[in-house]
């Protein structure tokens, strides 16, 4: 996928799902390219679309809370947490405001979303959150999820 990407109906759906969240201004092309370079390739299409709408944000998504990191914090947070060392197949992109890290699972194409505990970043405690970033947002909105370490 190119850096430009295609806008689809999912942009409108994301806007609807995130209407109560405090969103940042859109990421610029340079930030998106920096993120792609850090991650070693293309971003999931719907996540790139989100970045073009908002470079992160936080707040209510339906009955759930989410903090989605901006590009700079994604890079800094993954570096600080040594994610590449402890679990190179994960990319942390946010949290539920507590012990749970929202992550992309790079073992799949497109990348699925899981939630794992910040401490350990372990697959053993992973909670599936969606087959895509858009599905993840829909799941948050519905409130159908559990904390890391709890099995659904």
KEKELO-692750 format. One line per 8 residues: their letters; for each residue x, y, z of N, C-alpha, C. Coordinates in nm, 4 decimals. Layout:
<recs>
A = X,Y,Z,X,Y,Z,X,Y,Z ~ ...;
</recs>
This chain:
<recs>
XXXXXXXX = 0.0844,-0.1188,0.0000,0.0000,0.0000,0.0000,0.0875,0.1230,0.0000 ~ 0.0482,0.2212,-0.0703,0.1248,0.3451,-0.0747,0.0980,0.4273,0.0499 ~ 0.1830,0.5250,0.0707,0.1652,0.6145,0.1838,0.0361,0.6936,0.1717 ~ -0.0083,0.7173,0.0510,-0.1302,0.7953,0.0319,-0.2523,0.7172,0.0762 ~ -0.2637,0.5897,0.0413,-0.3756,0.5071,0.0826,-0.5061,0.5494,0.0184 ~ -0.6093,0.4718,0.0413,-0.7419,0.5016,-0.0125,-0.8390,0.5238,0.1014 ~ -0.9187,0.6274,0.0917,-1.0253,0.6500,0.1897,-1.1471,0.5691,0.1477 ~ -1.2021,0.4980,0.2438,-1.3203,0.4179,0.2164,-1.4264,0.4517,0.3196;
XXXXXXXX = -1.5327,0.3759,0.3183,-1.6384,0.3970,0.4160,-1.5900,0.3760,0.5590 ~ -1.4765,0.3066,0.5774,-1.4291,0.2823,0.7131,-1.3897,0.4133,0.7817 ~ -1.3520,0.5166,0.7071,-1.3206,0.6465,0.7685,-1.4443,0.7018,0.8383 ~ -1.5577,0.6943,0.7734,-1.6819,0.7394,0.8355,-1.7187,0.6558,0.9564 ~ -1.6951,0.5254,0.9485,-1.7224,0.4361,1.0604,-1.6301,0.4686,1.1778 ~ -1.5014,0.4925,1.1493,-1.4073,0.5281,1.2564,-1.4498,0.6587,1.3233 ~ -1.4891,0.7562,1.2445,-1.5340,0.8843,1.2984,-1.6524,0.8629,1.3916 ~ -1.7457,0.7788,1.3500,-1.8634,0.7498,1.4325,-1.8235,0.6791,1.5624;
XXXXXXXX = -1.7338,0.5801,1.5527,-1.6925,0.5042,1.6706,-1.6143,0.5892,1.7697 ~ -1.5421,0.6885,1.7188,-1.4531,0.7692,1.8032,-1.5101,0.9070,1.8372 ~ -1.6395,0.9261,1.8177,-1.6976,1.0597,1.8336,-1.6847,1.1150,1.9753 ~ -1.6725,1.0304,2.0767,-1.6602,1.0792,2.2146,-1.5153,1.0861,2.2623 ~ -1.4217,1.0440,2.1783,-1.2803,1.0462,2.2164,-1.2188,1.1822,2.1848 ~ -1.1138,1.2148,2.2571,-1.0377,1.3369,2.2334,-0.9264,1.3029,2.1351 ~ -0.9457,1.3393,2.0087,-0.8519,1.3014,1.9034,-0.7539,1.4140,1.8729 ~ -0.6329,1.3751,1.8370,-0.5291,1.4711,1.7991,-0.5467,1.5079,1.6520;
XXXXXXXX = -0.4794,1.6123,1.6069,-0.4811,1.6441,1.4629,-0.4206,1.5282,1.3826 ~ -0.4479,1.5223,1.2542,-0.3963,1.4128,1.1702,-0.2434,1.4081,1.1687 ~ -0.1911,1.2876,1.1505,-0.0474,1.2694,1.1304,-0.0126,1.3167,0.9899 ~ 0.1042,1.3762,0.9742,0.1461,1.4172,0.8408,0.2197,1.3019,0.7714 ~ 0.2455,1.3191,0.6427,0.3123,1.2137,0.5658,0.4461,1.1760,0.6264 ~ 0.5234,1.2741,0.6746,0.6550,1.2459,0.7317,0.6437,1.1545,0.8538 ~ 0.5444,1.1779,0.9388,0.5250,1.0940,1.0574,0.4839,0.9525,1.0178 ~ 0.3964,0.9421,0.9191,0.3520,0.8094,0.8739,0.4685,0.7333,0.8115;
XXXXXXXX = 0.5495,0.8004,0.7325,0.6675,0.7361,0.6733,0.7645,0.6919,0.7827 ~ 0.7843,0.7763,0.8841,0.8722,0.7417,0.9965,0.8207,0.6169,1.0686 ~ 0.6905,0.6082,1.0864,0.6296,0.4916,1.1503,0.6516,0.3666,1.0649 ~ 0.6305,0.3791,0.9350,0.6507,0.2658,0.8441,0.7965,0.2205,0.8473 ~ 0.8887,0.3151,0.8481,1.0302,0.2803,0.8523,1.0648,0.2096,0.9826 ~ 1.0100,0.2587,1.0933,1.0362,0.1962,1.2234,0.9835,0.0522,1.2254 ~ 0.8654,0.0327,1.1679,0.8024,-0.0996,1.1694,0.8504,-0.1893,1.0552 ~ 0.9258,-0.1333,0.9620,0.9830,-0.2139,0.8553,0.8885,-0.2475,0.7420;
XXXXXXXX = 0.7923,-0.1622,0.7132,0.7028,-0.1881,0.6009,0.5710,-0.1164,0.6139 ~ 0.4779,-0.1618,0.5345,0.3456,-0.0991,0.5303,0.2714,-0.1145,0.6621 ~ 0.1823,-0.0205,0.6860,0.0916,-0.0254,0.8005,-0.0385,-0.0901,0.7564 ~ -0.1140,-0.1472,0.8508,-0.2481,-0.1913,0.8144,-0.3254,-0.0731,0.7551 ~ -0.3975,-0.0976,0.6484,-0.4651,0.0103,0.5757,-0.5562,0.0924,0.6652 ~ -0.6355,0.0255,0.7496,-0.7291,0.1007,0.8329,-0.6571,0.1787,0.9432 ~ -0.5423,0.1295,0.9894,-0.4654,0.2043,1.0886,-0.4022,0.3280,1.0247 ~ -0.3484,0.3121,0.9042,-0.2943,0.4285,0.8333,-0.4056,0.5311,0.8106;
XXXXXXXX = -0.5232,0.4827,0.7765,-0.6373,0.5719,0.7554,-0.6704,0.6475,0.8848 ~ -0.6633,0.5756,0.9977,-0.6857,0.6402,1.1272,-0.5822,0.7505,1.1507 ~ -0.4536,0.7206,1.1235,-0.3483,0.8208,1.1441,-0.3711,0.9440,1.0573 ~ -0.4246,0.9250,0.9393,-0.4526,1.0388,0.8512,-0.5721,1.1200,0.9019 ~ -0.6529,1.0581,0.9876,-0.7660,1.1256,1.0498,-0.7238,1.1868,1.1841 ~ -0.6375,1.1132,1.2580,-0.5959,1.1561,1.3910,-0.4659,1.0861,1.4295 ~ -0.3678,1.1622,1.4717,-0.2415,1.1048,1.5182,-0.2563,1.0680,1.6652 ~ -0.3413,0.9696,1.6900,-0.3665,0.9229,1.8257,-0.4771,1.0000,1.8943;
XXXXXXXX = -0.5071,0.9567,2.0143,-0.6115,1.0201,2.0939,-0.6490,0.9299,2.2090 ~ -0.7404,0.9781,2.2911,-0.7863,0.8961,2.4024,-0.9257,0.9370,2.4449 ~ -0.9895,0.8434,2.5128,-1.1221,0.8720,2.5633,-1.2155,0.7544,2.5448 ~ -1.3431,0.7833,2.5524,-1.4451,0.6796,2.5438,-1.4651,0.6326,2.4005 ~ -1.4695,0.5030,2.3883,-1.5090,0.4380,2.2628,-1.6244,0.3470,2.3033 ~ -1.7454,0.3969,2.2854,-1.8611,0.3246,2.3373,-1.8518,0.3195,2.4886 ~ -1.8580,0.1978,2.5448,-1.8508,0.1819,2.6906,-1.7090,0.1538,2.7389 ~ -1.6116,0.1633,2.6510,-1.4724,0.1340,2.6855,-1.3881,0.2612,2.6814;
XXXXXXXX = -1.2691,0.2511,2.7389,-1.1714,0.3592,2.7327,-1.0527,0.3107,2.6509 ~ -0.9978,0.3987,2.5697,-0.8779,0.3647,2.4925,-0.7873,0.4858,2.4819 ~ -0.6577,0.4602,2.4933,-0.5550,0.5595,2.4628,-0.4773,0.5026,2.3447 ~ -0.4894,0.5670,2.2306,-0.4184,0.5240,2.1100,-0.3041,0.6220,2.0892 ~ -0.1824,0.5688,2.0936,-0.0631,0.6527,2.0895,-0.0456,0.7219,1.9558 ~ 0.0102,0.8429,1.9600,0.0525,0.9093,1.8378,0.1804,0.8406,1.7887 ~ 0.2206,0.8707,1.6666,0.3353,0.8024,1.6048,0.4615,0.8159,1.6901 ~ 0.4896,0.9349,1.7388,0.6108,0.9541,1.8202,0.6085,0.8662,1.9446;
XXXXXXXX = 0.4940,0.8576,2.0120,0.4840,0.7733,2.1310,0.4845,0.6250,2.0966 ~ 0.4324,0.5879,1.9816,0.4394,0.4488,1.9383,0.5860,0.4062,1.9264 ~ 0.6650,0.4874,1.8597,0.8070,0.4551,1.8417,0.8793,0.4585,1.9773 ~ 0.8594,0.5649,2.0538,0.9262,0.5787,2.1836,0.8814,0.4700,2.2816 ~ 0.7517,0.4409,2.2846,0.6993,0.3407,2.3770,0.7494,0.2005,2.3470 ~ 0.7497,0.1634,2.2202,0.7996,0.0304,2.1835,0.9489,0.0191,2.2108 ~ 1.0225,0.1294,2.1920,1.1658,0.1304,2.2215,1.1879,0.1192,2.3721 ~ 1.1174,0.2008,2.4506,1.1309,0.2021,2.5964,1.0936,0.0665,2.6576;
XXXXXXXX = 0.9903,0.0023,2.6029,0.9451,-0.1275,2.6549,1.0268,-0.2454,2.6015 ~ 1.1225,-0.2173,2.5127,1.2046,-0.3225,2.4516,1.1195,-0.4296,2.3843 ~ 1.0139,-0.3873,2.3169,0.9214,-0.4808,2.2547,0.9929,-0.5681,2.1512 ~ 1.0800,-0.5090,2.0716,1.1518,-0.5875,1.9699,1.2357,-0.6984,2.0319 ~ 1.2837,-0.6761,2.1535,1.3635,-0.7780,2.2226,1.2745,-0.8850,2.2854 ~ 1.1698,-0.8429,2.3572,1.0872,-0.9365,2.4325,0.9816,-1.0072,2.3485 ~ 0.9256,-0.9381,2.2515,0.8237,-1.0002,2.1670,0.8212,-0.9273,2.0325 ~ 0.9136,-0.9632,1.9424,0.9288,-0.8901,1.8163,0.8085,-0.8975,1.7224;
XXXXXXXX = 0.7134,-0.9854,1.7506,0.5937,-0.9962,1.6667,0.4819,-0.9031,1.7127 ~ 0.5066,-0.8257,1.8183,0.4081,-0.7300,1.8680,0.4503,-0.5879,1.8366 ~ 0.3511,-0.5020,1.8158,0.3714,-0.3577,1.8084,0.2680,-0.2959,1.9011 ~ 0.3120,-0.2382,2.0111,0.2203,-0.1725,2.1046,0.1797,-0.0383,2.0454 ~ 0.0478,-0.0124,2.0403,0.0013,0.1161,1.9857,-0.0897,0.1909,2.0818 ~ -0.1106,0.1374,2.2021,-0.1950,0.2079,2.2971,-0.2263,0.1227,2.4179 ~ -0.3244,0.1685,2.4964,-0.3620,0.0951,2.6170,-0.5080,0.1198,2.6519 ~ -0.5535,0.0418,2.7493,-0.6889,0.0598,2.8007,-0.6881,0.1455,2.9255;
XXXXXXXX = -0.5741,0.2116,2.9501,-0.5636,0.3023,3.0628,-0.5111,0.2368,3.1893 ~ -0.4834,0.1066,3.1832,-0.4307,0.0338,3.2983,-0.3160,-0.0554,3.2569 ~ -0.3278,-0.1810,3.2940,-0.2185,-0.2750,3.2679,-0.2207,-0.3348,3.1277 ~ -0.3241,-0.3103,3.0506,-0.3380,-0.3741,2.9201,-0.2833,-0.2916,2.8054 ~ -0.1969,-0.3522,2.7265,-0.1393,-0.2886,2.6079,-0.2146,-0.3354,2.4844 ~ -0.2612,-0.2414,2.4023,-0.3206,-0.2750,2.2733,-0.2062,-0.2914,2.1740 ~ -0.2063,-0.4030,2.1025,-0.0935,-0.4363,2.0150,-0.1410,-0.4921,1.8819 ~ -0.0583,-0.4678,1.7798,-0.0745,-0.5379,1.6534,0.0040,-0.6680,1.6624;
XXXXXXXX = -0.0546,-0.7738,1.6080,0.0106,-0.9044,1.5970,0.0691,-0.9133,1.4571 ~ 0.2009,-0.8973,1.4459,0.2667,-0.8939,1.3158,0.2820,-1.0333,1.2534 ~ 0.2394,-1.1378,1.3233,0.2482,-1.2724,1.2665,0.1422,-1.2962,1.1607 ~ 0.0433,-1.2082,1.1563,-0.0694,-1.2260,1.0643,-0.0697,-1.1141,0.9607 ~ -0.1287,-1.1407,0.8471,-0.1511,-1.0387,0.7431,-0.2978,-1.0441,0.7072 ~ -0.3742,-0.9391,0.7205,-0.3364,-0.8152,0.7867,-0.3136,-0.8387,0.9363 ~ -0.2464,-0.7430,1.0011,-0.2166,-0.7559,1.1423,-0.3448,-0.7555,1.2244 ~ -0.3591,-0.8565,1.3090,-0.4701,-0.8603,1.4036,-0.4344,-0.7739,1.5243;
XXXXXXXX = -0.5333,-0.7473,1.6079,-0.5120,-0.6690,1.7295,-0.5364,-0.7591,1.8503 ~ -0.4445,-0.7508,1.9460,-0.4563,-0.8242,2.0717,-0.4303,-0.7276,2.1862 ~ -0.4698,-0.7691,2.3054,-0.4356,-0.6952,2.4258,-0.3527,-0.7891,2.5127 ~ -0.2389,-0.7414,2.5594,-0.1510,-0.8184,2.6474,-0.1136,-0.7309,2.7658 ~ -0.0701,-0.7917,2.8770,-0.0227,-0.7099,2.9888,0.1077,-0.6391,2.9517 ~ 0.1215,-0.5134,2.9933,0.2460,-0.4422,2.9704,0.3638,-0.5183,3.0314 ~ 0.3429,-0.5759,3.1489,0.4500,-0.6516,3.2128,0.4521,-0.7909,3.1518 ~ 0.5583,-0.8194,3.0805,0.5758,-0.9499,3.0181,0.5465,-0.9522,2.8691;
XXXXXXXX = 0.4505,-0.8710,2.8228,0.4129,-0.8697,2.6809,0.4017,-1.0114,2.6262 ~ 0.3322,-1.0976,2.6990,0.3299,-1.2411,2.6702,0.2084,-1.2848,2.5885 ~ 0.2350,-1.3741,2.4923,0.1255,-1.4339,2.4155,0.0352,-1.5178,2.5048 ~ 0.0900,-1.5712,2.6150,0.0104,-1.6562,2.7044,-0.1112,-1.5827,2.7602 ~ -0.1002,-1.4528,2.7738,-0.2088,-1.3727,2.8314,-0.2807,-1.2876,2.7276 ~ -0.2548,-1.3133,2.5998,-0.3140,-1.2308,2.4932,-0.4650,-1.2505,2.4848 ~ -0.5353,-1.1394,2.4717,-0.6804,-1.1398,2.4512,-0.7046,-1.0895,2.3094 ~ -0.7648,-1.1717,2.2218,-0.7941,-1.1243,2.0856,-0.8901,-1.0054,2.0905;
XXXXXXXX = -0.8569,-0.9008,2.0140,-0.9385,-0.7804,2.0140,-0.9966,-0.7462,1.8770 ~ -0.9543,-0.8177,1.7735,-1.0110,-0.7925,1.6420,-0.9176,-0.8382,1.5316 ~ -0.9762,-0.8678,1.4176,-0.8981,-0.9098,1.3008,-0.8414,-0.7920,1.2231 ~ -0.8724,-0.6696,1.2679,-0.8240,-0.5473,1.2039,-0.8371,-0.4346,1.3057 ~ -0.7766,-0.3208,1.2740,-0.7890,-0.2040,1.3607,-0.9351,-0.1589,1.3691 ~ -1.0049,-0.1606,1.2562,-1.1469,-0.1212,1.2549,-1.2307,-0.2144,1.3409 ~ -1.2055,-0.3449,1.3313,-1.2794,-0.4417,1.4123,-1.2475,-0.4218,1.5605 ~ -1.1242,-0.3879,1.5920,-1.0837,-0.3568,1.7288,-1.1677,-0.2409,1.7836;
XXXXXXXX = -1.1818,-0.1334,1.7057,-1.2622,-0.0191,1.7503,-1.4076,-0.0593,1.7722 ~ -1.4610,-0.1419,1.6842,-1.5994,-0.1884,1.6998,-1.6144,-0.2713,1.8265 ~ -1.5141,-0.3543,1.8553,-1.5208,-0.4357,1.9762,-1.5150,-0.3480,2.1014 ~ -1.4283,-0.2468,2.0994,-1.4244,-0.1549,2.2133,-1.5599,-0.0897,2.2343 ~ -1.6199,-0.0465,2.1249,-1.7499,0.0214,2.1337,-1.8545,-0.0689,2.1977 ~ -1.8511,-0.1970,2.1634,-1.9513,-0.2897,2.2164,-1.9232,-0.3299,2.3603 ~ -1.7995,-0.3056,2.4062,-1.7655,-0.3411,2.5436,-1.7395,-0.4887,2.5642 ~ -1.7274,-0.5659,2.4567,-1.7050,-0.7100,2.4679,-1.5551,-0.7356,2.4709;
XXXXXXXX = -1.4966,-0.7296,2.5898,-1.3554,-0.7600,2.6064,-1.3272,-0.7808,2.7529 ~ -1.2137,-0.8383,2.7802,-1.1744,-0.8648,2.9173,-1.0372,-0.8052,2.9413 ~ -0.9952,-0.8029,3.0654,-0.8629,-0.7531,3.0996,-0.7574,-0.8559,3.0656 ~ -0.6324,-0.8121,3.0475,-0.5248,-0.9076,3.0227,-0.5186,-1.0088,3.1374 ~ -0.4927,-1.1318,3.1035,-0.4851,-1.2378,3.2030,-0.6169,-1.3071,3.2254 ~ -0.7272,-1.2457,3.1891,-0.8582,-1.3089,3.2000,-0.8935,-1.3673,3.0645 ~ -0.9465,-1.4844,3.0623,-0.9879,-1.5487,2.9363,-1.1331,-1.5138,2.9075 ~ -1.1639,-1.4804,2.7813,-1.3040,-1.4489,2.7488,-1.3938,-1.5708,2.7655;
</recs>
